[in-house]
């Protein structure tokens, strides 16, 4: 925020300052100031007046009668001076520092790169102090995160009053106010006058008791009874005198040294860094107690009664729209932050996009813009840029990307020159070849296992890894005539266009985790660590991918995200500025899934998976302390995909809705490598089953139901033949033309669910899809599909993610919605892992 925000505040009549200052204080009559607990002031004044009245009414008559008139006179003068100083100390402005206006706050935050969250709270720590010169000595000026101002020397924040005070000594509960520059002398005078008052009171009580002895010396009981009030008042005066006198002597020493209580406690009495006066002790005393006072601020004459309230509203409305040095969002606030951006048809996102382009237009007025952009090659229309991000705000994060345009025939050689010269080992492709007729397939595959590029490079295909959202091609690259070989992995992200994002966000995040871990394990040199991001053109997909990756690193290292600052820094290193609403939706959707998902890199083997499951199911102390499986189930429910969709709606709402065929519900579930492969239904009528198979072009159907008579009817009426070549101990396969029906060869109670899972995995991996599973209970079918997906994930990527795979299946069909269902799922997983481990051992 710059100085273009100008606020005109009219002058109004006097009002309570508590309504115009954003602290916890109230005041009257211009410069009067006190904490809101008025009962303390009333209680102290009542205590003084009651004790004084008791002394006056009980002891003064006998003193005056015996000619000791000077006692009442001295006492009344001391009482008046005490009350006067007390009221001044209570109600006088202690030296409160005015808070800056919104434009001043935003300018300070911008100049000092101060990080805040959506609500203006500083995170994860207060801003760093600034060093200024005070009397030619360096002074570390701390930033007050409440008043939003850098403090001058000897200014401290009072947590009770919630204000910054000049020469802050302490907050005194007995005067109900801070003790600072403007009321320190009144406070010391109050202590001194109270001590003198107690001394006169003590002397008066003693003289009065002595005079009563002459009257009642023959009756000690009566003498003691008449002197009970005097003894009581004298006892209190004795205690208060020595207490207050000692306290005044302490402040007398502080005044002579020119220090405050806070400074003395911190052993900074004579420190040069805090700007303490270094004159003679008597001079310091005179300046502190008798010198001229600067006038206090008359808030009522300067500001409207709602000035600071309006400033706070302006700040909260402007702060989220600023893209530089904002918005810090801690881990625990990510979900609420994204929910606020998505409400009212993404009004928050639209506001951020508008502010971004507004800032870009302002920056275009600057003749030169500093940038770390390194152009790699723009010849032959191949745009490639190295983007390096060293830090986000005040937090170090070292990432580098090579952003490359789509490959055409004319720049194919240039592309591989760049990959070879920069020793790129990971290429992320963010486009489909069908997006542009000029784009070509530039890597080898199964049908074309070897490629020669202009007699310079030989690229040999190794293998292809199929997944639902990301396909991986592994190949080796060798320069002809040299022995050096580079191993390269090519990741093609599917389902992501400029207008649609059907990619599983967790799959995208898992890819980024894998690449990061891979680059950490590689040998370091000046080029390794660069990730080649390959897109059709320099578009929002590339910026979104880099933004997600950088904020993933921020969340892991520092516990917060800063999306807008990341986008700003990326756009500073690009030839064009890219940001739109859909791009932010993709980014925040992925980050929302990141905040609700735990990456477990240790679960890479069947033994590790079995160990994790047995720990959840076999906790002996669960019934006495807490049940970890129950805790995990509640986390599972709170972070379900339906819950996340309610926060920021995706464009997948209709993708997994069940279909109705001949009054039968049909559920579609993704496998790990194909979309909507597993088709679940509880249909028993063979005509309906045939209709489902015909509607969705299904060739393979498993009849995993208790009633076998209808299964036999289906086989007989369709005149299906037994496939003698199909080898299985649990199922018989019948076929006719291109239809295959699988019937249990034994009672289904004797067939574990994981055996059916293995059967459908074999079909899925051979592209015999989709697969219809007719079952008695959809929840059992969900477990079958879950085990199948975990089998495929373990075989393909050597990792197992039960949590997310179960979430996806629960999103597609009604399963794992109760704790007993969730436990039943884990029990079947335990049976599967135990069986497979036993088979491996034998």
N, C-alpha and C positions, 0 to 999 in steps of 0.2 A: 504493500500500500504506500502510495506516495502522497505528496502534499496536495494532490488534486481533490482530496476529500476535505471540504471546508464546512465546518459546523458553525452556525450562527445561533448563539444562545441568548434569548432575551432576559433582561433583569426583572425579577419578580419580587414580591413582598417577602418578608421574613417568614421562614418555615422551619420546622424541625430539621436539623442537619442530618439526623438519622435517616431521613427520607431521601437525601440527595447524595450521601456519601456511602459507598458500598462496603462499609465496615460494620462492626457490631456495636456502634456507639450512637448515642443521642446527645443533643445539646440544645441550648436555648441562647437567645440574645447574642447574636453575632458570633463572637469568638469563644463563648462558653463551650466546654467540652467535658464529657464524662462517659464512663461505661454505662451500659444500660441497666445495671443492677442498682437502682436508686435506693433500695432498701438498706444497703450497706451504709450509705451516707446518712440516712435517717437514723439508723441504729447507733452509729458512732456519735452523732450529735446528741441523741437522746441519752446515751451513756454519760457523756461529758456534763450535760445539763442536769441530769438527775443527781450525779455525785456532787456537783457544785451546789445545787439547790439544797441537798441534804446537809452539806457543810455550812452553807449560809444560814439555813434555818435552825440548825442545832448548836453550832459553835459560835456564830457571830454575836448573839445576845450577851453571852458571858464575857466575850472579849471586849465588846464595846462598853459593858458595864464597869469593867476594871480599867478602862482607859487605853486599851490596845486598839486604837482606831486604825492604825497604819496597816494592820493585817487585812481587814476588809478592803481597804483601798487598793493595796497591792494585789490582792486576790482578784478583785473585779477587773483591774487593768490587765493582769495576766490572762484572765478568762476571755476577755474581749479580744486580745491579741491572738490568742490560740484559735478561737473560732474564726476570726478573720483570715488567718493564714491557712486554716483547714479548708475554708470555702474557696480560697484562691487556688490551693493545691488541687482540690477536687474538680473545680469547674474551669480552670484555665487550660487553654490549648497547650499540650506538652511540647508542641513542635512537630505536628503531623505533616508529613510530606505529601503534597497533592499527587494524585495519580494522573498519569498522562492520558490524553485523549486517544481515541481509536487510531487515528492516522499516525500519531507519534508511536504508539505501541507497535503497529504493523511495520512501520519504518525501522524501528529498532530490531524487531525480529528478522526482518529481511537483511539488514546490514550485518547482523551477527549470526545469521544462519541458525536461528533458534527453532528447534523442532517442537511441534505440538501435535496433539491428536485432534479429532473432529470438534471437540468441545473446548479447545484452547488450552488444554492441560499439557504441561511440559513432560515429555516422555523421551527416553526412559530415565533421564536425570535432569537436574537443573542446568541451565546454560553455563558455559565456562565463564569464569571471571575475566574482567578486563583490567589491564594495568594502566594506571594514569599517574601523572606527576602531581604531588601535593607538596608545596614548598621545596621543590626540586628533589623530592624523594619519591621513589616508585611506590604506588599503593595499589593493592589488588582489590578492585571494585567488584563485589559480588552482585549477582542479579537476583532481585526479589521476584520469585515466580508467582506471588500473590498480587503484589502491586504492579507487576510488569514494568519495573524500572531498575536501572543500575543504581546501586546505593552509593551515595557520597560517603566520605570518611565519617565515622562515628554515627552513621545512620543504621539502625537495626529495626527489624520487624517484630512487633509485639503480636504473639500468637493469640493473646486473649482479646485484644481490641481489633486485631486483623488490620493493622495499619503500620506504616513505617514512621519512626520517630527520630528526630534529630537528637544527638547526644543521649541516646536511650540509656537510662540507668537501670530501671526495672519497672515491672508493673506492680503497683502497691494495691493490695486488695482493700486496705483500710481507708485509703482516699478514693478508691474506686476509679483509678485513672493511672495512666502511665506517668512515670517521672522522667522528664526529658529536659531539653534546653530551656524551654520557656516557663516551666513551673518548678524547676529544681530548687531555686532559692526559697520559694514559698513552702516547699516540702521540708527543707532544712529549718526554716524559721518555725514551722509548725512543730517539729521535733524539739527544737530549743525552747519554744514558749511552753510546750506541754511539760518539759522537764522542770522549768521554772515554776509552772503552776502546781506541779506535784510537790515540789520542794516547799513552796509557801503553804500548801495544803497540809503537808506533813508537820511543818512548824506550828501552824495554827491549831491543829488537832492536839499536838503535844502541850501547847500553852493552855488550851481550854481544859485538858485533862488535869493539868497541874492546879489550875484555879479551882476545879471542882473538889480537889482533895481537901482544901481548907473547909469546905462546906460539909463533906460526908466522910471525913476521916474516922469518925467514931462508928461508922456503919459501912464496912468494906463491901458487903453485898449490894447495898444501895448505890455505893460509889461505882461499882463495876457495872451495874445496870444502867446508870445514867451515862456511862462512857462507851457503851457498846457501839453506837453509831460513830463516835469519834475514832475508836479503835479500828472499826471496819474501814472507814475512809482512809485513816492513816496507813493501814496495812496495804491497801490498794495503791495509795500514793507512793509508798516506800518501794513496792515492786516496780511500778511504772517509772519512777524516777531513775532507778539504777539501770533499767532496761533502755529507756529512751536516752538517757545521758550517754550511755556507752555507744548507742547507735549514732547519736549526734557526733561524738568524738571520732567515730569511724568515718563519717561523712566529712567532718572537718579535715581529716587527713586526706581524704580523696580530693576535696576542693583545693587544698594546698598543692597537691601533685597534679591537678588538672585532669583527673581520670574519672571514670564512672564505675559503678559497682560491677557492671558486666565486664568492663575491661580489666578490673582488678581481679575478678574471679578467673579470667583467662590469662592472668599474669602478663598483661600488656600495658601496665601502667605507664611505662616510659618508652613505649615502642614508637619509633619514628614512622612506621608504616601506617599507623592509624591516625596520624595527624594530631597527636596530643600536644598541647602547648608546652614549651620547654623554658618558659620564663621563670622568675623567682617564685617561691611558694606563696609569699604574701601578695604578689601581683596576681597569681592565679586565683587566690582566695577572693580578692577584691573584684576581679572580673566575673567570677562565678556567682558571688552573692550580692555584689553592690553595683556591678557595671550596668550599662544601658541594655535594655532588652529589645530585640527586634520585634516588630509588631506581628501578631499572629494573623493567620489568614481569615478574612471574613467571607466565609463561603456563600452566605446568602446574597451578598452583593455581586458575586462573580458568576454564579451559575443558576440556571433554572432548577426548580425543585426536583425534576426528573432527569437532570443532566447525566449523572453517572449510570442511571438505569438505561437511558437511551444509548449511551456509549457502549454499554455491555451488549445490548441488542444489536447494535451496528457491528460490533466486533464478531459476534457469533454468526451474523449473516454474511460477513465478508471473508472471514478466515477460511471456511471450506472452499471458497472459489479461487484462492490463491494457489498456484501450482508450485512455486518455488518455496523451499524449506517447509513444506507441509504436504501431505497429512500423515503424521505418524499414527499408526493404529496398532496398539499392543495385541498380543495373541488373544487375550480374554475378551477383547472388544470387537474382534473382526466380524463376528456374526451380526451383532447389533449395528455395526457401521454399515455393512452391506445391506441389511434390512432397511435402514434409513435412506440409503441411496436408491433402493428399488421401489419404494412406496410411491403412490400417486403416479403410476406409469413412468417410472424412472426419472422423476423430476430432479433428483440429486445428480444423476449421471449427466443429464442434459445441462445442468448448471455448470458442472465441471468442464464439459466440452466447450461450452460457450466462453467460459473464463480462459480456457487454454488458447482458443483462437484469438481472443481479445489480447492476451499477452503476446501472442506471436505477431499480431499486427503492430503492437508497440515496439517490438524488437526490430522489425523491419526498418524502422526509422533510424536505427543505429547504423552508421556506415560500415563498420566491421564487427564481426562476431567471432570471438575466440572459439576454436574447436580443435579437438584432438583427432578429427577425422583423417584417416589415411586412405587415399584412393589407391587401390591395388592395381586395377586395370580397367580402363574404359575403352580400350581399343576393340574394334570389331563388335561394338555394341554390347559388350559384356561388362555390366556394371558390377563392381565388387569393392566393398569397403571393409576395412578393419575398424571395429568399434571396441573401444576400451573404456571400461568404467572402473575407476580406482576407488571411489567412495560415494556413498549416498548420504548427503548431509555431513555430519561429523563422524560417520562410521565407515571404516575401511572395508572395502569389498573389491577384490581384484578379479574381474571377469573380462574375457575377450571373445569376440565373435567375428567371424568372417561372413559378411552378408553378400550373397552372390545372386545375380539375376538368373532367370531361366535359361537353360542351355538350348541353343539352336545349332544347326549343322555348321554354320559358318564360324561359330565361336567354340566348337567342341574342343579343339586343341588347346585354346587359351584356358578353358576351364580346367583341364587336367594339368596344364602347366602350373596353375595356381595351387591346385591340390598337392602336387608333388613338391613344389618349391617350399611350401609352408608346412609340409609334413602333417597334413590333416589326416586324422584317424577317424573322425566322426562327421558324417554329413546328414543333416536333418532336412528332408524335403517336405515343403509345406504346400505343395500344389499337385494337381492331377494333370496328366499329359493331355487330357481332353479339353483343358481350359484354353488352349491356344493351338491352332493347327501347325504352327511353326516349331513347337516344342518337340523334342525327340527323346527317346530313351537312350541315355548316355552311359549306362552301366550294363554289365553282362548279367544273364539270368540262366535258367535251366535250358532254354532252347538255344541260346547263343552264349556258350560257356566261356568264350574267349574273345577279346576285342583288341585290335591293334590301332593305336591312335597316331596317324601320320608317321609311321615307322619310328616313333620315339618311345611309346609306352606300350607295354603288354599288360592287359588287365584280365585276370583269370577268375572266374566264378568259383566260389567255395561252397556256399549253401544259402538257402533261403529259409527264413523263419517266418511262418505265417501266424499272425495274430488278428484279432478282430479290428483293432484300431490302428495298429502300427505294424507294417511289414519291414523286416530287416533282411538286407542282402549283405553277405560277407564275401569279400573278394580281396585278392592281393594284386598289388600294382608294382611293376618292375620297369625300370628304364632300360631300354634295349641297349645291350653292350655293357651293362653294369650288373654287379651282383647284389646291390642293395634292393631290399623288398619292403614295401610298405603294406601293412594290413589295414584295410579300411572297412568300416561298417557304415552302411547306407540305410537310414531310417526314413521310411515314407509314411507320413502321418495322413491318415484317411479321414474323410468326413468333415474337413475344415475348408470352408470357402469364405469369401468376403461377406456372404450373407447368411451362412448357415454353419453351425458348430454342433455336429452330432458325435464328435469324438468323446470318448470317456475321459473326463478330466484327470482321473487317477492314472489312466494309462499314459497320459502326457507327462504327469508328474513323475511317474515311475521311470519313464525314459530319461528325464532330466537327472534324476538321482543316479541312474546307471551311468550316464555319460560323465557326470561329475566324479563318481567313484573311479571310473575307468581312467580319467585323466590324472587323478591323484596317484594311481598306481604306476602310470607311465613314467619313463625317465624324463626329467625336466630338461628342457632347452628353451631357446628364445621363442620358438614357434609353437611347441606343444602347449596345450591348454586352450587353443583357439578352436571354437566349434563352428563348423561351416553350416550356415543356415541358408537354405536354398529355396527361393520362392519365385513365383512366376514373374513378378516385378518387385521393386522395393515397395511393399505394401504393408497394410496394418497387421497382417498375420505375423510377419517377421518381428515387428515391434511388440506385438502381444506376446509372442513366444519369449523374447528376451526379457520383457517386463515380468512375466511369470517366473522365469528362472532366477532373475536377480532377487525378487521378493521372496522366493523360496529360500535362497541363501540367507537373506536378512532374517527371516523368521527362525531359521535354524541357529544362526550365530548370535542374534541380538534380541529375539523375541518380539519383533514387530515388523510391520510392512509399511512401505511408503511408495504407493503406486504412482502418484502424480509426479513426485520428484524424479522417479525412475524414468517415466515417459519424457519428462522435460529434458533430462540429460541425454537420453537416446536421440531425441529429435535434434538436439544441438550438434549431433555428429552425423546427421543425415542430410542429403541435399534437399530434401523436401520435408515438410512437417506433417506428420500423420497422427490423427486421432479422431475417432468418431464414437458414437454411442454404442454400436455393436461391438467394437473392439473392447470397450470398457466392460461390457456385459460378459464377454469371453474371459477377460482377465479376472474379474471379481468372482465369476462362477468357479473358475479353477482354484482361486485362492480360498474360496469358501470350502471347497472340497478338501483342500490342503489342511485347513484348520480343523477339520473333523476327521482326519485320517492319520493313522500312525504307520509310518514306514518301518518294517521289521526286516532289516537285511540279514539277521541271523537265521531266519527260518528258510534255510536253503536245502535241507535234506529231509528225507522221510523220518529219520531218527529225531531231528530237532522238532519237527511237527508233532510227532508222537509224544515227545517229552512235554511240549507245551500243552497239548490236550490233556494228558494225564495229570499235569499239575492243576489244571482247572477243575477236573472232575474228582481228583483224589485228595483234595485239601482236608486234612483231618480236623483242622480247627475252624472250618467254615461255620459249623453249627454254633460254636461258642463265641466267635468274634464277628466275622463277616464272611460272606460268600463271594469270592472273586468272580465266579461265573454270573452271579446275580448282578454284581456291579457292572460287569462287562455287558450284560444284556440291557441294562438301563442306558448305558452309553450308546449301545447299538440302536436303541429306539430313538434317543435324542438326536442322533446323527444319521438317521435313515435318509435315503434319497428323497423320499416324499417330504420330509421335514425341510431338507435343503431346497427343494423345488418351491416350497411355500415361501422361502425367503427371497430367492431370486428365480423367478420362473424360467425354465429352459424351453427350448423348442422341441423337446422330446416327449411332451405330454401325451401325444396320441400314438407314440411309437409302440408302447407296451400295453396298450389297452386290450383286454381280452375281446375276442370275436365270438359271435353267436352263430352257430351252424346247426340248423334243424333243432333249435331249442337247447343246444348243448354249448356250454362255455368252453372256449378253446384259449389256452394261455401260451404265449410265445416267450421263450427264454433264449438268451444268447449263450453260445458256447464261448470258449476262450479264443477261438479262431474264426468263427462265423457268426453272422447276425441272424437271430430268430431261427435257430437251428432246431431246438427242442420244442416240440409242440405237445402240451399236456392237456388231457381231457379225461373226464370220468364217464364218457359215453360208453354204453354197453350194447346199443343197437347196431347191428352190423351194417345196416343200410346207412345210418348216420356216419359210421366210421368210414365207409367207402366215399361218402359225400365229402367228408373232411379231407380225405386223401386226394380226392379229385380236385377240390377247390384250391388246395395249396400245393398241388403237384408233389405229393409225398409218395415216396417209393418204399420206405421202410417203416413198419409199424410193429411195436411191441405190445402184446396183449398181456399185461401184467395185472390180471384181476382174478378174484377168487372164483367167479362163476366160469367154469371151463366149457359148459355145454354150449353157450352162445358162441364161444370161440370156435368150437368144432363145427357149429352150423355155418359160420362165416367161411371156414376153410372148405367145407363140403359144397356149399352153394356156389362159391367162386371156382370150384374145381381146381384148387391149388395143389401143387405137387410138392412132395417132400424133397428138400435139397440134401442129398446124401453127402455132398462135399462139404457142407457146413459142419465144422467141428466145434462142439460145445457140449459140456456136461449139464448145462442148465436150461438151454433153449433148443427147440427144433425150429428150423426155418422152412417155410413153405413159399413157393413162388409161382407166379404166372406172368409171363411177359416181363414187364418192368416193375411188378409189385412183389414186395417181400413181407411176409407176415411171420413174426417170431412168437412162438407159443412156449410157455414154460414146460419143460419135460418132466418136472416134478412139482410138488405143491409149492406155491410161491412163498409159503411160510419158511420153507427150507432153502430159499434162495436169498442170500444177503443182497441188500440194495446196491452195494458197491460192485457186485458182479454185473448187474445190469448197467451200472455206470461205465464199467470197462468195455462192455459190448458197444455202447453208443459212442464211446471215445474212438474205438477202432473205425466205426463208420464215419465219424466226423473228420478224422484225420485223412481218410481216403475220399473225402468230398462226396460221400453218399448222403446227401442232405436234401431237405429237412427230414427229421425223424419224429414220428408220432408215437407217443407213449400213452396208452390207455391204462389208467390206474384207478384204484378204489378211492384213494385219498390224495388230493393235490399236494398236501404237505409232505407225503412220502415221495411224490414225484419231484418236489423241490429239492429234497435231500439227494435224490439220485442225480439231478442236474448239477448240484453243488459239488458233489464228489467228482463227477466227470470233469467239471471245470478245474478243480484243484489238481486232478491227475494231469490234465493238459498243461496247466501252468507249471507244475513241477517238472514235467518232461521238457518243456520248451525253454523256460527261463530259470530253472533251478531255484525258484522262490515259491512261497505259498502265502496267499493273502486271504485267509478265511473271512476276515471281517468285511472286506469290500465285495468279495464274490457273493457272500450271503446277502449283503445289502442290495446288490443288483437283482438277485433272484426274488428277494422280498418286495422289490419294486415292481416286478413283473407278475407276481401271483400272490395270493394270500397265504403267506408262510412266515414262520419265525416271529409271530406277533405276540406270543405269550412266552413267559419264562420257561414253562414246561416244554414247549415246542423247541425253544432255543437249546435247552439241555438235551432233549431227544436228538437234535441235530449233532451235538458234540459227541453223544454216545455212539452214533453211527460212524462218525469220523474216527473215533477211537477204535472201533471194530475194524475199520478199513486199514488204518495204519498198522494195527497189531497183526492183521492177516498178511499184509504185504511184507512186513519185517520178518515174519516167520517164514514166508516163502523164500525170501532172500537168504536167510540163514541155512535153509535146507537145499 
